[in-house]
Amino acid sequence: MKSAFEIAMARLEEAAGPGRKLTDSQKAEIAEITKKYDARAAEERLSLDGQMAKAATFEELEKLRGELATALTRIEDDREKAKEAVWGSA
Protein backbone atom coordinates (compact mmCIF):
# COMPACT_ATOMS: atom_id res chain seq x y z
CA MET A 1 0.00 0.00 0.00
CA LYS A 2 1.39 3.40 -0.98
CA SER A 3 1.59 6.27 1.47
CA ALA A 4 -0.11 9.56 0.73
CA PHE A 5 3.32 11.04 0.02
CA GLU A 6 4.14 8.34 -2.54
CA ILE A 7 0.79 8.82 -4.26
CA ALA A 8 1.28 12.60 -4.37
CA MET A 9 4.78 12.22 -5.79
CA ALA A 10 3.54 9.79 -8.46
CA ARG A 11 0.81 12.24 -9.48
CA LEU A 12 3.28 15.10 -9.56
CA GLU A 13 5.66 13.13 -11.78
CA GLU A 14 2.81 12.22 -14.13
CA ALA A 15 1.72 15.86 -14.38
CA ALA A 16 5.18 17.38 -14.74
CA GLY A 17 6.86 14.58 -16.63
CA PRO A 18 9.88 12.70 -15.39
CA GLY A 19 12.13 14.76 -13.15
CA ARG A 20 15.85 14.66 -12.69
CA LYS A 21 17.09 11.38 -11.34
CA LEU A 22 19.93 11.13 -8.85
CA THR A 23 22.61 8.50 -8.93
CA ASP A 24 23.26 6.38 -5.85
CA SER A 25 26.39 8.41 -5.09
CA GLN A 26 24.42 11.66 -5.32
CA LYS A 27 21.77 10.25 -2.99
CA ALA A 28 24.51 9.28 -0.55
CA GLU A 29 26.02 12.76 -0.84
CA ILE A 30 22.65 14.36 -0.05
CA ALA A 31 22.24 12.02 2.94
CA GLU A 32 25.68 13.09 4.20
CA ILE A 33 24.79 16.75 3.72
CA THR A 34 21.58 16.21 5.69
CA LYS A 35 23.45 14.51 8.55
CA LYS A 36 26.14 17.20 8.60
CA TYR A 37 23.72 20.09 8.80
CA ASP A 38 21.43 18.29 11.27
CA ALA A 39 24.47 17.91 13.51
CA ARG A 40 25.34 21.60 13.14
CA ALA A 41 21.77 22.57 14.04
CA ALA A 42 21.83 20.28 17.09
CA GLU A 43 25.13 21.77 18.25
CA GLU A 44 23.72 25.27 17.90
CA ARG A 45 20.57 24.32 19.83
CA LEU A 46 22.56 22.70 22.63
CA SER A 47 24.88 25.66 22.91
CA LEU A 48 22.16 28.28 23.01
CA ASP A 49 19.75 26.18 25.11
CA GLY A 50 22.38 26.11 27.84
CA GLN A 51 22.77 29.86 27.63
CA MET A 52 18.99 30.34 27.62
CA ALA A 53 18.67 28.32 30.80
CA LYS A 54 21.10 30.71 32.47
CA ALA A 55 19.46 33.89 31.12
CA ALA A 56 18.81 36.33 33.92
CA THR A 57 16.28 38.56 32.18
CA PHE A 58 13.50 38.17 29.68
CA GLU A 59 15.35 40.50 27.28
CA GLU A 60 18.45 38.32 27.43
CA LEU A 61 16.33 35.23 26.78
CA GLU A 62 14.64 36.87 23.79
CA LYS A 63 18.03 37.91 22.40
CA LEU A 64 19.27 34.32 22.64
CA ARG A 65 16.10 33.01 21.01
CA GLY A 66 16.66 35.44 18.16
CA GLU A 67 20.27 34.28 17.81
CA LEU A 68 19.10 30.67 17.70
CA ALA A 69 16.49 31.42 15.04
CA THR A 70 19.08 33.29 12.96
CA ALA A 71 21.63 30.49 13.32
CA LEU A 72 19.11 27.80 12.39
CA THR A 73 17.96 29.80 9.35
CA ARG A 74 21.57 30.22 8.23
CA ILE A 75 22.24 26.50 8.68
CA GLU A 76 19.11 25.61 6.71
CA ASP A 77 20.10 27.99 3.91
CA ASP A 78 23.59 26.45 3.78
CA ARG A 79 22.05 22.96 3.69
CA GLU A 80 19.76 23.85 0.79
CA LYS A 81 22.64 25.43 -1.16
CA ALA A 82 24.73 22.29 -0.67
CA LYS A 83 21.86 20.06 -1.77
CA GLU A 84 21.16 22.28 -4.78
CA ALA A 85 24.80 21.94 -5.82
CA VAL A 86 24.33 18.15 -5.88
CA TRP A 87 21.04 18.49 -7.77
CA GLY A 88 22.71 20.87 -10.21
CA SER A 89 25.26 18.22 -11.06
CA ALA A 90 22.48 15.70 -11.83
C-alpha positions as CSV (number, residue, x, y, z in Angstrom):
1,M,0.0,0.0,0.0
2,K,1.4,3.4,-1.0
3,S,1.6,6.3,1.5
4,A,-0.1,9.6,0.7
5,F,3.3,11.0,0.0
6,E,4.1,8.3,-2.5
7,I,0.8,8.8,-4.3
8,A,1.3,12.6,-4.4
9,M,4.8,12.2,-5.8
10,A,3.5,9.8,-8.5
11,R,0.8,12.2,-9.5
12,L,3.3,15.1,-9.6
13,E,5.7,13.1,-11.8
14,E,2.8,12.2,-14.1
15,A,1.7,15.9,-14.4
16,A,5.2,17.4,-14.7
17,G,6.9,14.6,-16.6
18,P,9.9,12.7,-15.4
19,G,12.1,14.8,-13.2
20,R,15.8,14.7,-12.7
21,K,17.1,11.4,-11.3
22,L,19.9,11.1,-8.8
23,T,22.6,8.5,-8.9
24,D,23.3,6.4,-5.9
25,S,26.4,8.4,-5.1
26,Q,24.4,11.7,-5.3
27,K,21.8,10.2,-3.0
28,A,24.5,9.3,-0.6
29,E,26.0,12.8,-0.8
30,I,22.7,14.4,0.0
31,A,22.2,12.0,2.9
32,E,25.7,13.1,4.2
33,I,24.8,16.8,3.7
34,T,21.6,16.2,5.7
35,K,23.4,14.5,8.6
36,K,26.1,17.2,8.6
37,Y,23.7,20.1,8.8
38,D,21.4,18.3,11.3
39,A,24.5,17.9,13.5
40,R,25.3,21.6,13.1
41,A,21.8,22.6,14.0
42,A,21.8,20.3,17.1
43,E,25.1,21.8,18.2
44,E,23.7,25.3,17.9
45,R,20.6,24.3,19.8
46,L,22.6,22.7,22.6
47,S,24.9,25.7,22.9
48,L,22.2,28.3,23.0
49,D,19.7,26.2,25.1
50,G,22.4,26.1,27.8
51,Q,22.8,29.9,27.6
52,M,19.0,30.3,27.6
53,A,18.7,28.3,30.8
54,K,21.1,30.7,32.5
55,A,19.5,33.9,31.1
56,A,18.8,36.3,33.9
57,T,16.3,38.6,32.2
58,F,13.5,38.2,29.7
59,E,15.3,40.5,27.3
60,E,18.4,38.3,27.4
61,L,16.3,35.2,26.8
62,E,14.6,36.9,23.8
63,K,18.0,37.9,22.4
64,L,19.3,34.3,22.6
65,R,16.1,33.0,21.0
66,G,16.7,35.4,18.2
67,E,20.3,34.3,17.8
68,L,19.1,30.7,17.7
69,A,16.5,31.4,15.0
70,T,19.1,33.3,13.0
71,A,21.6,30.5,13.3
72,L,19.1,27.8,12.4
73,T,18.0,29.8,9.4
74,R,21.6,30.2,8.2
75,I,22.2,26.5,8.7
76,E,19.1,25.6,6.7
77,D,20.1,28.0,3.9
78,D,23.6,26.5,3.8
79,R,22.0,23.0,3.7
80,E,19.8,23.9,0.8
81,K,22.6,25.4,-1.2
82,A,24.7,22.3,-0.7
83,K,21.9,20.1,-1.8
84,E,21.2,22.3,-4.8
85,A,24.8,21.9,-5.8
86,V,24.3,18.2,-5.9
87,W,21.0,18.5,-7.8
88,G,22.7,20.9,-10.2
89,S,25.3,18.2,-11.1
90,A,22.5,15.7,-11.8
